[in-house]
Amino acid sequence: MGVPVIRSPNPEVTQPITEPTSQFDYPHPLQGRRGTPIPVAFQITSPFDRRTVLLPHMLVMHVNPQNFNENHTKKIERIQTRGGFVEQHWGDELSEVSADGSTGAFVNLYTGLSSVLRQQTIAWDRYQDLHDLFHNNGSVHDPNGNIVLQGNVMLLYDKGTYLGYFRAFDVEETADSPFAFKVNWTFKVQEVILRIPGFVQNRGRQAPIFQTLNLRGSSLQTTEAAVEEKETPDETQQRQTEERAQQEALFEQARLDRLREEITQERLAEEAAAAEAAAAATQQRKAKGR
């Protein structure tokens, strides 16, 4: 059974994705130099490849945040000694993005604005989507609720595209706005994929990037995109087939490892039960001999 095709809210997207792919289904409007505004949107990336998105469409916020803040701090450790203070500079902390705003109004189709029937409104569904995104945070769980794989959350907004995870999510219901929630959340940035203006290509590097590329010309393209443009259709199809096969092999290996672990646990449990039965039988024989 394939992934259901859901139309993307981005008008520039004509073909929603039906399988995990490294081709983002939500291109930033500034990539085409159109200058159209973009709402805050989220996506989930694969645990095996941060450039492979999993959802068939972007999760777009129902209402854009009222305030959007970026926090950049230096990591400095100060140690007090008998002779004075010693400072150790460790570079930059992970950047932090925080936003606060409100949900959409809880408007029921039959009753209008409602706080009693708010669970039956579109605004409630969009709020629940955002809350579920924070709750799972890109993780893949087994049937028992344990995290077996950890993916990443992709964040898109006016200044670029980022990978990271949610750190906090707060919801406030007040008498001033009985038909909407006040929401604020905090997002830790682990990697910068796209920065406007300029691109930051940070694949496979942990060192900080000190300078973005200057924008020249009428188009914005990464080095990777430029390489892909030089590929023939057959080469592109072959590369995508190889990437898909590699990802399927990784998923199969993870499933086999999990199955092997379950078999080992069952075997250990059987051996423990047999040992307990043998010990009980030995004690019974000793009791009869007495």
PyMOL commands that set and color helices and strands:
alter all, ss='L'
color gray80, all
select helices_A, chain A and resi 29-32+118-120+122-136+223-230+233-289
alter helices_A, ss='H'
color red, helices_A
select strands_A, chain A and resi 41-45+59-60+67-71+74-81+84-92+96-102+107-108+112-113+139-141+147-150+152-157+160-172+182-195
alter strands_A, ss='S'
color yellow, strands_A
deselect
rebuild
show_as cartoon
